[in-house]
Amino acid sequence: MFLIKYNIPNEVIDEILELDESSFDNEYGEIYGQFELNFNEYKQGFVHEEIPFGNELLISWFKLINKVVLTLNTNDYVAFTIMETDDYWIELICKEDLITVKKVKDNHHKRTLYDFIITKPFEEFSDEWETTDIKRLEFINEVKLITKQFIKDVATINKNILKSQSLNELILINQKL
């Protein structure tokens, strides 16, 4: 089982409700909230409706996870950094129709400023989770579906934001899946 959950807190909705695209790009460029990846109950992040805040970069998370799917189209190994950490990654190893998933730690800080997705493991990775398997198609479909839902939710809040540079980039990436 693979699930993506997100929550845009009311406080954030109120802030972006009336913005035009250039104001959003210049002042925000991002939507903050809660974000969770759930790989067979191994969770990264959290979503809790009763907590009225979140500091995850939702647009950036969706861009990253969509780029991961695109990278999986040509690679059997993909690891992506867990945002706002220097050391933690989610590692995906494809074998036919299954993906073996685990959270790993880079013990020697090999990541550069621009490494968010890699296609060869660092030698210094150490396991943080037991491995778990998910279906490749389930992973791809969940990323497509929940990204589209996120885009719809943003449009419901403020359709002007769909024209923003950051959200437009996400839309284009998602269309390639």
Secondary structure, 3 states (H helix, E strand, C coil): CEEEEEECCHHHHHHHCCCCHHHHHHHHCCCEEEEEEEECCEEEEECCCCCCCCCEEHHHHHHHHHHHHHHHCCCCEEEEECCCCCCEEEEEEEECCEEEEEEEEECCCCCCCCCCEECCCCCCEEECCCCEEEEHHHHHHHHHHHHHHHHHHHHHHCHHHHHCHHHHHHHHHHHCC
